[in-house]
Amino acid sequence: MHSPLEILSSDTIYKGKVFNVRLDKIREGVIQYEREIVEHRGSAVIVPLFSDGTIAMVRQYRHATGKYLLEIPAGMLEAGEEPLEGARRELEEEIGVTAGRMEPLAAFYISPGFLTEKMNVFLATELTVTGQKLEEDELLTIERIPLDEATQMATDGRIEDAKSIVAILLTQKIAV
């Protein structure tokens, strides 16, 4: 049985373009503690699966890691945007395709100990090329990789991004 939880205070201590940070003071039974929480609107993650069995991935520099990573296309949801809507928007922005079919694969918190971000993963099929609509600061290249090879890359360490590993393995499971 859990003790009743009471939020004693919640103060925003940083406001940024991508996320905010708040400091919460919490009481759970007789224990009182603080938590720093990173607030994020959530994101859409898309596995674009082409009829030839390849998926489109993006290679881009990730400053936090100090290197270029190969990732499934993804992006932050806009304020009030539904995950499916965001997935369609991000797919066209980053990869330059629209999907005749979008199938939800999973939704998960990536680090629930301090981050509110929930990632919503979709499989995009029946793809039509329209052209990329990159934002000004999006510097990426598209790589088409056979799904089987991407699955191998996800399991042997060549793909290091967690959302991409999860999305590829989920796609492989249903595509077989």
N, C-alpha and C positions, 0 to 999 in steps of 0.2 A: 504494500500500500504506500502510495506517495504522499508526502506532506503537501498541504495546500501551498500553491505558489502565489506570491504577491510581487508585482513589479513596483518598487518603491519610487523609482524615478527613471527617466529616459531622456538623455540630453544629446543632441547632435553636436559632435565636437569637430567634425570636418564635413564640408560640402564640396563635392567634386563633379566633374563632367560625367564620369563613369559610375561612381559610387559615392555614398556618404558613409560616415562612421559615427556611430552613436555609443554612448556609455550608459549601460543599464545597471541599476542597483536592484537586486532581487533578494527576496526573503523566501526561503523554502523551509517551512517549519521553524526551527530555532536558528537555522544557519542563514547568515546574510553574506552575499558576495556580489562582485561586479563582473560584468562581461562587456568586452568591446565587440561590437557587432558591425560588420560591413554590410551595408544595405545595397542591394543590387536588384534591378527590375526583373531579372531573369533573362534567359536567352533561348534562341532557337538554334538547333543543330540539325544539319541536313546531310543525308547520304544520297548524292545524286547518282543513281544507278542507270547507266545507259544500256540500250538493247544489246550491245556487243559484250556485256558482262564487265565493263570497266566502271570504276567510280571516279568522280572528279574530286581531287583534293587541292588544297592551296598550300603553297610554301611561302612563309612570311617570317620576317624578323620579329622575335619576341624579346624585347629588351630585358624583361625579368630573368630570362634564361641566358641572355647574352649570345643567342644563336638563332639561326633560321630553323623553324620546325615545319614539318609536313602535317597538315591538319585537315579534318573534314570542315567544310564551310560552316560558319556559325556567326551569330551576332547577337548583340543585346536587343531586347525588345524595347520598342518605343513606349512612352507613357500611355497606358490604356490599351496597348496592342495585344491581341490574342496570339498565343504561340503559333498557331497555323498561319495566321496572317504574316507574322514576323518571319516564319520559315520561307514562305513564298517570296517575300521581299528580299531577304538575304540571299536566297538561291539565285535570283536574277541579278542582284547587285554584284555578288562575288564571282559567280560561275557564268552568268550570261545565258541562263536557260530558264524556261518555265516548265512546270510539271503538270501533266494531265491527271496525275494521281499522287497524293501525299498521304502516306500511312504513318500514324503515330507508332513509334517503337518503344519509347520509354520516357519517363520524366523522373529526374532525380536531383537531389541536393548534392553539390560537389564537395562541400566542406561545412557541414551543418554546425560545427562547433563555434564558428564565428562569422559565417557568410550566409546571407539569405538567398543567394542566387540558386534558382532552380533551372536546370537545363531540360529542354523539351526536344527529344530526338525524333526526327521524321525520316522516312524513306521516300525519296522522290523518284518516280518512274514516269514513263511516257513523256520524255523530255523533248522540248523544242528549243532550238538555239535562237536567242534574241539579241545577245550582246551584253557585255558587262556594263554595270552602272556603278562603278566604284566611287566611294567617298574620297574626298581630297587626300586624306591621310592613309588610305588603304593601298599599300604597295605589296602586291602579291603576284605570284605566278601560278597558273593552273597546271596540274599534272594529272593525266588520266592513267589509272593503274588498274589492272585486272583485279577483281574482288579477291580471288584466291591469293594473289601476291600481296595485296594490302593486308589480308588476314595474317599471312606469314610475317609481314613487317610489324604488325601490331603485337605479335607474340614473341618476336625475337629482339625487340628493343629498338628497331629502326624508327618506329613511330613512338614518340615519347609523351604525346598529349593524351591525357586521360579520356576526355570526351570522344576523341577520335578512336581510341582503342575500344571503348564501350560500344560506340555506334557501329564500327566495322564488325565486331564480333556478333552483335545482334543481327546485323544484316546478313552475315554469313550463315547464321543459324536458320533464318527463314528462307534464304535464297537457295539452299541446298535441296 
